[in-house]
Amino acid sequence: MHAAVIVFPGSNCDRDLAVAFERAGARVSMVWHKDTSMPEGVDIIGVPGGFSYGDYLRCGAIAANSPICRAVVAHADRGGYVLGVCNGFQILTETGILPGALLRNAGLKYVCKPVDLHVTTDQSAFIQGYTAGSTITVPIAHHDGNYFADEATLDRLQAEDRVAFTYARNPNGSARDIAGILSKNRRVLGMMPHPERMAEPLHGGSDGAAMFAGLVQQLADA
């Protein structure tokens, strides 16, 4: 499986994301934000966490208008897989690939700690390493992770089984405890917690590794 990881000015989790993909067996290409196309044969695009463009204007807003994001949108529109983590999730909402927005945390403070997540569906390649109904532990690190959408959108996400993860104890005020959502075709996942930061025992846990291992296996078998 060939993964492309986007690098923006201010990204601080691009290498972590690349290493998580590589440890799961994927080949990884790092793609600069000023590039206008993806490497040939890319199966999945990783949009990493960090503070793209210093989070000036609004988190993810400037990055969403960078040249490479046109290629990210085109890849998603063709049915390609995309994983957006933390700032990457914010970018995916800013591009319109995923619905909703990420607002300032309810407590108005940056939050950085491991959290428990409920796995709420197994109907996606991203979740093949988990069991629906199980609980995993991965870290969060964000100031604007409060997921917001109107009631109709929230109802639709739940009715279509597109909520991938919910917080066991909501750390940021996210609507309906949402920690991650899927696109309608289930090939795009945006999530605020960082699975790549809990992908090997030296990180203090490896619950995140199952996402990358299951994803690589699923796409390799496709």
Helices and strands as residue ranges (DSSP letters): E 2-7, H 14-23, E 27-32, E 44-47, G 52-55, G 63-65, H 67-77, E 81-85, H 87-95, E 101-103, E 111-119, G 125-127, E 135-142, E 146-148, H 151-159, E 163-167, G 175-177, E 178-182, E 188-191, G 195-198, G 201-203, H 209-221
